[in-house]
Amino acid sequence: MHIVIKLFGVPLSCPITNSMNIWFSCFLFIIVTPAHIVRLYDRFEALDKEKTGHLRPQDFGAINRLAMNPIGDRIIGAFFSPGQETVDFHSFVRILAHFRPADKKHPKDPSMPEPVNSRTSKLKFAFQLYDQDKDGKISRAELLQVLRSMLEMQVTEEQLESIADRTIQEADLDNDDAISFEEFRKSLEKVNIDHKMSIRFLR
Amino acid sequence: MSMSDSLVSCGHLDPVIAQGSTQCREARPCIHKASQRMSSDLGSGPPSSCMHIQWDLKGKTKLSLNQHSYSEMLYEHNSRDQELVRLTELITQLLVELNHSLTSVIPESALLILIGWILGGIIYGADKMQTFTLTPTVFFFYLLPQVILDAGYFMPNKLFFSNMGAILVYAVIGTCWNAATVGLGLWGCWLGGAMGDIDIGLLQFLLFGSLIAAVDPVAVIAVFEEVHVNEVLFIMVFGESLLNDGVTVVLFNVFDAFVSLGGAEIDAVEIIKGIISFFVVAFGGSLVGIIFALLISLLTRCTKNIQIIEPGFIFILGYLSYLTAEMLSLSAILSIVFCGICCQKYINANMDERSVTTVRYVMKVFANGSETIIFVFLGISAIDPAVWVWNTGFILLTLLFIFVFRFIGVFLLTWILNKYRLVPLEFIDQVVMSYGGLRGAVAYGLVAMLDENKFKEKNLMVSTTLIVVYFTVMLQGITMKPLVTWLKVKRAAVTELTLAEKIQNRTFDHMLVAIEDISGQIGHNYMRDKWHNFEERWLCWFLMKPSARKSRDYIFNIFHQLNLKDAMSYVKEGERRGSLAFVRNETKADVDFNKKFRASFSEIMPDIMADNMGPDHVPLSSILQDIVPSVCLVMHEQDLTMRESEDFNAHHLLQQHLYRGRKQHRHRYSRSHLETNRDENEVQEIFQRTMRSRLESFKSAKMGVAPAKKIQTKHQKKDKPQKMPNGNSSDKSKNHPYGDKGTCSLLFTSLLHYMKWLTRPPQLRGHQPPVVCIIIQSHSKAISGICLILENRLD
């Protein structure tokens, strides 16, 4: 399940701190193969135009196509932990590792920490996209925000609110007018998260 | 709508005769002879009327019965048979037009073949022999080039070149595999006695295999147009069908030469010559195409004063590339494909809007017309007993082999390819790809070219080819759509999704697209970047007009289109209120754009007063339709405030109005539709909103900060929280997850791109069209925001 370090034979011309991060992430069982790490590092360097070793929001902003994504800004935000302004390579890979297809062959070992790309972790990631104030619940206002950004401009406010109300009604089991993580998970139990939230290259 | 553009082909089948010339072109000797014979057979009597379909550029069709003076000339040539052909074509196409639902079940091509059969039956009945067949000359020189030029010109280049490796593998190795296996399989069965006693040999089998192995572009387009598959799959099959001509031509010629030589004289030298000839033919053909593409681009660069005949050049030079390659015995199809592919970008940039529209429409007209004629003639050619030789073993075995070996070939190659591809091809894609390997008129054209003396069994081969073509086009064409639906439905859930699931599914799609963009998986390639740079620096400078080069910036184009949209809606609003006088009373920030940016707007902004044309050759009226807000459904349903109706409304709203992610875009190539992509408008809307929201956050951030503060783009310490005022930070964190500094720097970067472009052009021109002022005034929010940033930055 974890990277065999001796396979990692590709030299990286990077400052010593970053390579330490890479070894470190190997130990943390971020399940990305060496070849992918190299590719991701190339990408990281390409984004990091000023070669500081960290990425800032405007580096992400340089990716033009993200501006054409309704939740592009939220995804950028997800890379930055609360309070942090930069993201280093370790965190970069860690977030991307959420999108790796789950390893079905190896049985789950209860002693090891929850792998990053398990169904629960993926759902947590998706949940955090909605829950911007990190209170563990998706309130009606937050849901409205997401809906507003994902629906065309033709849709009026009343229509939007009715959709949001109905969505909360469907998912809310304890009637607190918000969706907690458990309710969120339950409402999506039929959806094949692994298929929907995986990028095949991160195999 | 789909048939209207092909209708015009009927009215102009015989321009030569229409002009009253008594000379007949060589291309139609059979028609001429037939008409002469008919004039002697049938009695006198002028034809009563001729039907004409006229078609103007707006796509509407008008029927007009015309008693033309040239109807008498027609009578002189006694082309009652031509009228017959035309008439029946028209009637059937009208019927098909009315029965649009029919074409969604049965592809047009199958229907056309049926019509061909009926027509062939009529003609045979009248004539006792088949006077019309699809002769190779007519097919290869007059009917096929338009189709292929259309395919090349409208080819989605990015998709094509990014999948080029896979396409080449399928085209070259796949075709060789098909040819070899079919030929050898048939030979083995012949040796085993399954076909009875026919005068044929190994080489002839191989030749037959090579010509029947090729997937046909005409048939592929015709069938896949109804079946909407994803882009990658479509481009694979389509690209393969276009590029395999290189292999087919070589194999055909090589085996033809071998058959002439006789079996005994073939040695290693000949085989090596054959292999070398493949490279020469394929690359030579492509080179010829590229040279002509360069020529066309250069030509359009210099045609500023003769804009009216610009479109003509495209067609002439395109056809010339085909003929030149044919003359040099190179692959003509490859030549015209690459000509179309390489020149599209430059001629679209260089030519005037109206010329581009003309080229696009006329190209579609020709292609549709040719395709129609090809399929009808394929049908007609069948009704000819002289050609039919039935050999159960041969025919059935051929059908079996091409089917089975295609599947095996595709699966094998895909398995190998998936090891190297970033995004592997799934099982269902492979099935559709194998099933979509349709044979068509190219195979028939090749088989009709065989020499009867060398190939004693030519008629058998012709019959078999015809049956194969019918089988693939009709049967596989009809069952393709149900097969695709069935295969997909098996995977999807049967139960109705809840709202939460629907929303979440869409969120996942967007998420995946965003992550792909961030991780740069698709498109981040050293070679591609290098090519891009080379192309931007040298090719564009050489091949594009200077004014075209400037207006290429993507963000500017989007910005420009948004402005146009706003301006249009503003004007519409004004008209509704009675006058535009209210515009002048607005006390918005009156920005002198020219002075601020020192750009030459009139040069850059295309002439928006041009009739209905937008910068992306999209009729602006279609953009406008998106601006009109839809009727609020909730209002109408107020009397039925039942749970079900609300439920239904919500589901319906979501279905209609959720933004589709990039992955859901359909393939953009279509033979008969030239509409604007809905995706472009969607993308623009999203981009506009993102920019606006970033601008909002930036502005609100600015308001809370002392004016002397500079925008910091470099973070000094990474763990110190931002220096923005505390009072607003918690509020902002809801909207701007990464803080205000992040927001403004993000906005700044995205606008920097735009600004960099604007500061590039050096001249200053005084003339500012009045419409620009309206645009500026109406787009107040974005503009004032930009000004704020600029004031901050430039000082």
Boltz contact constraints between the chains, C-beta under 6 A:
constraints:
  - contact:
      token1: [A, 43]
      token2: [B, 519]
      max_distance: 6.0
  - contact:
      token1: [A, 43]
      token2: [B, 520]
      max_distance: 6.0
  - contact:
      token1: [A, 57]
      token2: [B, 738]
      max_distance: 6.0
  - contact:
      token1: [A, 57]
      token2: [B, 742]
      max_distance: 6.0
  - contact:
      token1: [A, 57]
      token2: [B, 746]
      max_distance: 6.0
  - contact:
      token1: [A, 58]
      token2: [B, 745]
      max_distance: 6.0
  - contact:
      token1: [A, 58]
      token2: [B, 746]
      max_distance: 6.0
  - contact:
      token1: [A, 58]
      token2: [B, 749]
      max_distance: 6.0
  - contact:
      token1: [A, 61]
      token2: [B, 746]
      max_distance: 6.0
  - contact:
      token1: [A, 61]
      token2: [B, 749]
      max_distance: 6.0
  - contact:
      token1: [A, 61]
      token2: [B, 750]
      max_distance: 6.0
  - contact:
      token1: [A, 62]
      token2: [B, 749]
      max_distance: 6.0
  - contact:
      token1: [A, 63]
      token2: [B, 517]
      max_distance: 6.0
  - contact:
      token1: [A, 65]
      token2: [B, 517]
      max_distance: 6.0
  - contact:
      token1: [A, 66]
      token2: [B, 517]
      max_distance: 6.0
  - contact:
      token1: [A, 67]
      token2: [B, 687]
      max_distance: 6.0
  - contact:
      token1: [A, 67]
      token2: [B, 690]
      max_distance: 6.0
  - contact:
      token1: [A, 68]
      token2: [B, 683]
      max_distance: 6.0
  - contact:
      token1: [A, 68]
      token2: [B, 686]
      max_distance: 6.0
  - contact:
      token1: [A, 68]
      token2: [B, 687]
      max_distance: 6.0
  - contact:
      token1: [A, 69]
      token2: [B, 510]
      max_distance: 6.0
  - contact:
      token1: [A, 69]
      token2: [B, 514]
      max_distance: 6.0
  - contact:
      token1: [A, 70]
      token2: [B, 510]
      max_distance: 6.0
  - contact:
      token1: [A, 70]
      token2: [B, 659]
      max_distance: 6.0
  - contact:
      token1: [A, 70]
      token2: [B, 686]
      max_distance: 6.0
  - contact:
      token1: [A, 71]
      token2: [B, 510]
      max_distance: 6.0
  - contact:
      token1: [A, 72]
      token2: [B, 514]
      max_distance: 6.0
  - contact:
      token1: [A, 75]
      token2: [B, 514]
      max_distance: 6.0
  - contact:
      token1: [A, 77]
      token2: [B, 737]
      max_distance: 6.0
  - contact:
      token1: [A, 77]
      token2: [B, 738]
      max_distance: 6.0
  - contact:
      token1: [A, 80]
      token2: [B, 738]
      max_distance: 6.0
  - contact:
      token1: [A, 83]
      token2: [B, 721]
      max_distance: 6.0
  - contact:
      token1: [A, 85]
      token2: [B, 715]
      max_distance: 6.0
  - contact:
      token1: [A, 86]
      token2: [B, 718]
      max_distance: 6.0
  - contact:
      token1: [A, 96]
      token2: [B, 519]
      max_distance: 6.0
  - contact:
      token1: [A, 99]
      token2: [B, 515]
      max_distance: 6.0
  - contact:
      token1: [A, 132]
      token2: [B, 734]
      max_distance: 6.0
  - contact:
      token1: [A, 133]
      token2: [B, 734]
      max_distance: 6.0
  - contact:
      token1: [A, 150]
      token2: [B, 658]
      max_distance: 6.0
  - contact:
      token1: [A, 150]
      token2: [B, 659]
      max_distance: 6.0
  - contact:
      token1: [A, 151]
      token2: [B, 657]
      max_distance: 6.0
  - contact:
      token1: [A, 151]
      token2: [B, 658]
      max_distance: 6.0
  - contact:
      token1: [A, 152]
      token2: [B, 657]
      max_distance: 6.0
  - contact:
      token1: [A, 154]
      token2: [B, 629]
      max_distance: 6.0
  - contact:
      token1: [A, 154]
      token2: [B, 630]
      max_distance: 6.0
  - contact:
      token1: [A, 155]
      token2: [B, 657]
      max_distance: 6.0
  - contact:
      token1: [A, 156]
      token2: [B, 632]
      max_distance: 6.0
  - contact:
      token1: [A, 158]
      token2: [B, 634]
      max_distance: 6.0
  - contact:
      token1: [A, 159]
      token2: [B, 634]
      max_distance: 6.0
  - contact:
      token1: [A, 159]
      token2: [B, 653]
      max_distance: 6.0
  - contact:
      token1: [A, 163]
      token2: [B, 650]
      max_distance: 6.0
  - contact:
      token1: [A, 166]
      token2: [B, 499]
      max_distance: 6.0
  - contact:
      token1: [A, 166]
      token2: [B, 650]
      max_distance: 6.0
  - contact:
      token1: [A, 167]
      token2: [B, 499]
      max_distance: 6.0
  - contact:
      token1: [A, 167]
      token2: [B, 500]
      max_distance: 6.0
  - contact:
      token1: [A, 170]
      token2: [B, 498]
      max_distance: 6.0
  - contact:
      token1: [A, 170]
      token2: [B, 499]
      max_distance: 6.0
  - contact:
      token1: [A, 170]
      token2: [B, 500]
      max_distance: 6.0
  - contact:
      token1: [A, 171]
      token2: [B, 500]
      max_distance: 6.0
  - contact:
      token1: [A, 187]
      token2: [B, 500]
      max_distance: 6.0
  - contact:
      token1: [A, 188]
      token2: [B, 504]
      max_distance: 6.0
  - contact:
      token1: [A, 191]
      token2: [B, 501]
      max_distance: 6.0
  - contact:
      token1: [A, 196]
      token2: [B, 508]
      max_distance: 6.0
  - contact:
      token1: [A, 197]
      token2: [B, 508]
      max_distance: 6.0
  - contact:
      token1: [A, 200]
      token2: [B, 423]
      max_distance: 6.0
  - contact:
      token1: [A, 201]
      token2: [B, 422]
      max_distance: 6.0
  - contact:
      token1: [A, 201]
      token2: [B, 521]
      max_distance: 6.0
